[in-house]
């Protein structure tokens, strides 16, 4: 059998193997995404006021989408958007303050202790997020362990779970640090040790070496880690629901959930999902590129 | 004092500060969960004040223990069934897709590759909302609840399988497969007799990881669940944390933790078997999956 007929037969097997998965993703990923647009740009039932999707893009009506978009920049929705981005930025900063030293230390270790520490860093990754929040809800009750400590120190008992931004921020940081530490670890581990030694041999102190060698070399990894952490955090609604439950700490996710399920304003919910996706598009594209790059590096 | 300064400035001293931060972080990240597990053994109704050890909330209490409370049992059965079925559907789909994408060339292949990657970077709330709307409006033959949840879970799991299997395919290389072809095997025979057996541990690891991510998932399940009959464990926790629940909720969370830990432990063992003789460690490989 010569090479060409062999290629010809191959080319039929490989698409056939890929077909079921591709069709699945078209039916349950591409079509649903189009469905969001069909609902967001659709009509409202004149009697019941519920959303009717319009599948033909020529008949799309952008007025209700325009209303939602306008509210994002002006009224109460704007405050929710701003709050979400402030929370994410602050929680991300806390995550970096904690996560960077941890990832750096573990990446510089070798031997048995490295394996043990890595396993311990992986553990929270696989403990259910809601269980980790449940743990904090128990600890932060007025008669919980945290208040036992603050009371013993003379600060009295604090009701942490009454709609405090601090609690939500710490909850977000606690919840998402593991997502940051692992990619940061991978990035810091890739840095060639000889570069650090060279810097030290040439007379730079530990601080200068860190600032002028390690930090610049880890910049790309930091960006990737920030994106991986920020994407799910921006869509989070359960953390603030569990740790605060007050509208004062609502994030975009809470608003989407409210529109889709409680308020039965599905068209507004769909519009908000589209706006959120657009806001995150750059981050998503960056993440896709970095996954693709690491796959090519493996080759 | 001068000794202290000298110690601080010694470039070869042990990194005490970093080590302290790291161990504090590990304590901070794990101890709250251990305390939550401890409270599942509380003898009183409180989940914040310790009242003594008992198995009351696991099986002792005739009405509201994990073993006897109907709704907690339903949640566990739902979670296990959903994760089991997701694993059985998503893994073959993903393995076939990974094999196809690794060998197939051309623009359609590149498009399919992109389509496979996009779900990985889509925030869960976006995916949950779009699946909810499509089952609500277009695929109305599939009711919200268990069927829709299963389809949703498979959708976000397929890409994980592809990423895991593709990594292994690249390390296996094409030499053995080409040798089989030179000896007269058809492409399908080569895949079946050479590539699939070599992929064995990666397939097993995929099964376990899909099981764990499915049992862990909250957002997609919550958006596609219909009512109490399709509640999974995370949904149950979410719904009850702020109410006035008993330590049975902690027992439920702990039971789920054991399930996930078993799956992940088995996945790590599989990766260990796979990379016998290679450099580094299985845990390390696992940390690098980045998913």
Interface residues (C-beta under 8 A of the other chain):
Chain A: X6 X9 X10 X11 X13 X14 X15 X16 X17 X18 X19 X20 X21 X22 X24 X25 X26 X28 X29 X30 X31 X32 X33 X35 X36 X38 X39 X53 X98 X101 X102 X104 X105 X106 X108 X114 X115 X117 X118 X119 X120 X121 X122 X123 X124 X126 X127 X128 X129 X130 X131 X132 X133 X134 X135 X136 X137 X138 X139 X141 X143 X144 X145 X161 X174 X177 X178 X182 X183 X185 X186 X200 X205 X206 X228 X231 X232 X234 X235 X236 X237 X238 X241 X242 X245 X253 X256 X257 X260 X266 X269 X270 X273 X276 X277 X280 X284 X287 X288 X291 X292 X294 X295 X298 X299
Chain B: X11 X15 X18 X19 X21 X22 X25 X26 X28 X29 X30 X32 X33 X35 X36 X39 X46 X47 X48 X49 X93 X94 X96 X97 X99 X100 X101 X103 X104 X105 X108 X109 X112 X114 X115 X116 X117 X118 X119 X120 X121 X122 X123 X124 X125 X126 X127 X129 X130 X131 X132 X133 X134 X136 X137 X138 X151 X152 X154 X155 X158 X162 X163 X166 X167 X170 X171 X181 X186 X187 X188 X191 X212 X216 X218 X219 X223 X233 X234 X237 X238 X241 X242 X249 X250 X253 X256 X257 X260 X261 X264 X281 X283 X284 X286 X287 X288 X290
